[in-house]
């Protein structure tokens, strides 16, 4: 079942098209990694899913129903940008206020459970304005979990956290997904972290979804290859196929060949040299998510 | 959502501070009345050069007491902090802070992600502030009556019916100001702007400026009596049926207008 379905969603601010005919599908049980550059439209898209912004065009469905349905909205928890907290109130008080808004009967009990789950049980009456960034983010997640949501939407939840904080959030999210079956949409700049937990990815560029693919497919696209730079790619490709029986390769401009099939670099080098093809470069390349993403975005720009 | 708002109100220090300010202000006013008729206190003040006058005439303590005895107590109460707009300023400022802090803090995201129907937000805030306003008025009336007795102030006794009319008039016109500042707050979502607007609008400053300009330009068609501030300016108690209807009607109409505009703005703007 599709938990989230976006059909040709657009959001226009004046003359700027922040989101442009975007389609997105999130299946039940996914940890959906939503990747894009700064200003690509990630936050805008997530806000529209949460009902905080209205789309200019298109349709959003949550659990098969319109996003305007209050019942469906209560099945969704969100942490968009910074955690929205009253600074002069304690963590407990912030939680209780949202619990009242949700109409929870067991507000106090739920509050204690979630504060304990997110490691904030001992904060006492400390006001949230005195919280560290990590504590605020954890409280934001606790707030998002009030009401036992089936869908969790997190916009850059690990921004500003130290490595330990990131690790804690990561294990929390994995636990929520595996043990409670919560579907999670998470956007992040820290692609390395995302690659550790996401089961599916959506890559957005300039307001458009350019790729949606499962983690396994992304792993294939990011796989190792042997990079060989030669003077004559045409002859080289003939040699690869006829003499080495290698067909899993791609030819790029400037004489580059990426050989994905398992092969012995020494054998490849010897074959080319015997065939009269000069080799300018030969090395094994491992592409990580960040490099793959940067290539998709078109170069060395900030994620 | 109302449960959330009422809980926030009870936990809010600013509500109690504002109530204290109002109580102290009324007590201060009554103390000055007491000063004017108490011979012992009067003589020590007069030794410092003070003069007690009423309607431009210097009067003794006994003369002042006799004059006070002709004025209904409720009329005195209305001149303290109500007719001048101080009460409205307090309610308007509290409304601004109450709403703007939702947006400033970002807690509005938690609220609006749960609710598509934004009119529930506007109504909940207004009802919460109206509850505060009613409690304030009742406390102030209670304090006024108590202090009048304590200070032995000789104002003419007021029937309960007049207190009820007083409550309704200032509660509903206060509700109109609260609705107005709800609109300003959801439009600008900025504490500084909203509090500034509260001070200017609820004190009648804006109306006074417009009045001056229109008078200078000889534009007499603007019906100031149908504005929130204008309708209570020349009110006196016991209030006539006509004046009572005007104030109540003005309060209700403007409340409706500003709340509808607030809902409209909230629907149009993203959170």
Boltz contact constraints between the chains, C-beta under 6 A:
constraints:
  - contact:
      token1: [A, 50]
      token2: [B, 113]
      max_distance: 6.0
  - contact:
      token1: [A, 51]
      token2: [B, 113]
      max_distance: 6.0
  - contact:
      token1: [A, 52]
      token2: [B, 112]
      max_distance: 6.0
  - contact:
      token1: [A, 52]
      token2: [B, 271]
      max_distance: 6.0
  - contact:
      token1: [A, 53]
      token2: [B, 270]
      max_distance: 6.0
  - contact:
      token1: [A, 68]
      token2: [B, 116]
      max_distance: 6.0
  - contact:
      token1: [A, 70]
      token2: [B, 116]
      max_distance: 6.0
  - contact:
      token1: [A, 73]
      token2: [B, 114]
      max_distance: 6.0
  - contact:
      token1: [A, 74]
      token2: [B, 114]
      max_distance: 6.0
  - contact:
      token1: [A, 78]
      token2: [B, 113]
      max_distance: 6.0
  - contact:
      token1: [A, 80]
      token2: [B, 109]
      max_distance: 6.0
  - contact:
      token1: [A, 82]
      token2: [B, 106]
      max_distance: 6.0
  - contact:
      token1: [A, 84]
      token2: [B, 105]
      max_distance: 6.0
  - contact:
      token1: [A, 84]
      token2: [B, 106]
      max_distance: 6.0
  - contact:
      token1: [A, 84]
      token2: [B, 107]
      max_distance: 6.0
  - contact:
      token1: [A, 84]
      token2: [B, 109]
      max_distance: 6.0
  - contact:
      token1: [A, 84]
      token2: [B, 110]
      max_distance: 6.0
  - contact:
      token1: [A, 86]
      token2: [B, 105]
      max_distance: 6.0
  - contact:
      token1: [A, 86]
      token2: [B, 107]
      max_distance: 6.0
  - contact:
      token1: [A, 97]
      token2: [B, 4]
      max_distance: 6.0
  - contact:
      token1: [A, 98]
      token2: [B, 110]
      max_distance: 6.0
  - contact:
      token1: [A, 100]
      token2: [B, 3]
      max_distance: 6.0
  - contact:
      token1: [A, 100]
      token2: [B, 4]
      max_distance: 6.0
  - contact:
      token1: [A, 100]
      token2: [B, 7]
      max_distance: 6.0
  - contact:
      token1: [A, 101]
      token2: [B, 1]
      max_distance: 6.0
  - contact:
      token1: [A, 101]
      token2: [B, 4]
      max_distance: 6.0
  - contact:
      token1: [A, 101]
      token2: [B, 111]
      max_distance: 6.0
